[in-house]
């Protein structure tokens, strides 16, 4: 009975391993760090130039998410632009490639809490557009 249970458990473990996504390794053209929406991907080779996309007319309640070059673990693949339904209290941060010390880094962007995707500007703690040095209430965006 133990042999049957052990064999069944081994078969189940091996067959389910085929459905577990593999993470990118440091070997090859690039290395991935995580695969979720807010994770950063690091690749050694520079991404291709962005493609030109026709931006459709604005739609009420939606924001256009432009296309970008994504890394699939082996090569760059183009991800088309699409509409995202707006979320109150959130700002959409577009995917951005930037060159870091370990290679090219992709910040996949997504919805970030706050009025701006990049956060408050330096020298303006409350994000009301008035620099702290000229703001009577630098921590109060409503200026009460």
C-alpha positions in Angstrom: 0.0 0.0 0.0 2.9 2.4 0.8 4.4 1.7 -2.6 1.2 2.7 -4.4 0.8 5.9 -2.4 4.4 6.8 -2.9 4.2 6.2 -6.6 0.9 8.1 -6.9 2.5 11.1 -5.0 5.6 11.0 -7.2 3.4 10.9 -10.4 1.3 13.8 -9.2 4.3 15.9 -8.3 6.0 15.3 -11.6 2.9 15.9 -13.7 2.0 19.1 -11.9 5.5 20.5 -12.3 4.8 20.9 -16.0 2.2 23.6 -15.2 4.4 25.6 -12.8 5.8 28.7 -14.7 9.6 28.8 -14.7 11.4 32.0 -13.6 14.1 33.5 -15.7 17.7 32.6 -14.7 20.9 34.6 -14.9 22.1 32.5 -17.9 21.5 33.6 -21.5 20.6 37.0 -22.7 19.0 38.3 -19.6 17.8 37.6 -16.1 14.4 38.3 -14.7 13.5 39.4 -11.2 9.9 38.4 -10.6 7.1 38.3 -13.1 4.2 40.2 -11.5 2.8 43.5 -12.6 4.8 45.6 -10.1 8.0 43.7 -10.4 11.2 44.9 -12.2 12.7 42.8 -15.0 16.5 43.1 -15.7 17.9 42.2 -19.1 21.4 42.6 -20.4 20.4 43.6 -24.0 18.9 46.9 -24.9 15.2 46.8 -25.9 14.2 47.8 -29.5 12.9 51.2 -30.2 9.2 51.6 -29.3 6.8 51.0 -32.1 4.5 53.8 -33.2 0.9 53.2 -32.3 -2.1 55.1 -33.2 -3.6 56.4 -30.0 -7.4 56.2 -30.2 -9.7 59.0 -29.2 -10.2 59.4 -25.5 -13.0 57.3 -23.8 -14.8 58.5 -20.7 -13.8 56.4 -17.6 -10.8 54.8 -19.4 -7.1 55.6 -19.7 -5.0 54.5 -22.7 -2.1 52.2 -21.7 0.4 52.4 -24.5 2.2 49.4 -26.0 5.7 48.5 -24.9 8.4 45.9 -25.4 8.1 43.1 -22.9 10.7 40.4 -22.0 9.4 36.8 -22.1 12.6 35.2 -20.7 14.2 34.7 -24.1 13.5 37.7 -26.3 11.6 41.0 -26.5 7.9 40.7 -27.6 5.6 43.7 -28.3 2.6 44.1 -26.1 -0.1 46.2 -27.8 -1.6 49.2 -26.1 -5.1 48.8 -24.6 -7.7 50.7 -22.6 -7.6 50.5 -18.7 -10.7 51.4 -16.7 -9.8 54.3 -14.4 -9.7 53.7 -10.7 -10.5 56.5 -8.3 -7.6 57.5 -6.1 -5.1 55.8 -8.4 -2.8 57.0 -11.3 -1.6 54.8 -14.1 2.2 54.4 -14.4 3.2 53.4 -17.9 5.8 50.6 -18.4 9.3 52.1 -18.7 12.7 50.7 -19.7 15.7 52.3 -18.1 19.4 51.5 -18.0 20.6 50.4 -14.6 23.9 49.2 -13.3 23.0 45.6 -13.9 21.5 46.1 -17.4 18.2 47.2 -18.8 15.4 47.3 -16.2 11.6 47.2 -17.0 9.2 48.7 -14.6 5.9 47.3 -15.8 4.0 50.1 -14.2 0.4 49.6 -13.4 -2.0 51.4 -11.0 -0.3 53.3 -8.2 -2.1 54.9 -5.2 -2.2 58.6 -5.3 -2.9 61.5 -7.7 0.3 61.1 -9.7 2.1 57.9 -10.8 5.5 59.3 -10.0 4.5 60.5 -6.4 4.9 64.0 -5.0 7.6 66.2 -6.5 10.7 67.0 -4.6 10.2 70.1 -2.6 6.4 69.8 -2.6 5.4 67.4 0.3 1.7 67.7 -0.1 1.6 67.6 -3.9 -0.5 70.7 -4.4 1.9 72.4 -6.9 3.2 75.0 -4.4 6.8 74.6 -3.3 7.3 74.0 0.4 9.3 77.2 0.8 6.3 79.3 -0.5 3.5 77.2 1.1 2.0 78.3 4.4 0.7 74.8 4.9 3.3 72.4 3.3 1.7 69.2 4.6 -1.9 70.1 3.7 -3.0 69.7 0.1 -6.4 71.3 0.7 -4.7 74.4 2.1 -7.1 74.7 5.1 
